[in-house]
Amino acid sequence: MKFELPDIIAIGPALPLRVEDGLDDAVFNHPLTIKLDLPEDWIGTHIELRAATTVLDSLYSDDQRLYFDTLPDNRLYRLVKLDVAN
């Protein structure tokens, strides 16, 4: 199992992540629950989990950790911090 946060500081209000298990995705296609410690300025914000241009889930973090489900299919996902004031 491999979990990456590539180029985390270069993206701004988005955190890229990739989850890969090395198994055949056609057979092993069950989501995993990911627990992620958030940057301090993300606490109490609305967050979207995206793959390419598709929003997969809307999330809200009220503490330092964020829990979400994702497939370990080596796809590049992004957690995007939303500005709900606009």
C-alpha positions, 0 to 999 in steps of 0.5 A: 500500500502506498499513499503519497502527497506529491508537491504539497506546498506547490499547489496552494488551496489544494492537496494532491494525493495518490493511493495505490495498493499494487493489486489488480483494480478490476478485482480489488476495487473496494474503497479505503478510509483515509485519515489525514492530518490537515494544515492548520488553516484548513480546520473548520473549512469546507473541502471537496475531494476531486479526481480530474474535474469531477467532484467525488465528495464534499467534506467538512473538517471540524478538527485537525483530522479529515476522514474520507473514502477513496479507491486505491487505484493510483489515480491522482486525487485532490483535496480542494479547500473551498472559499464558501464566502463567495 
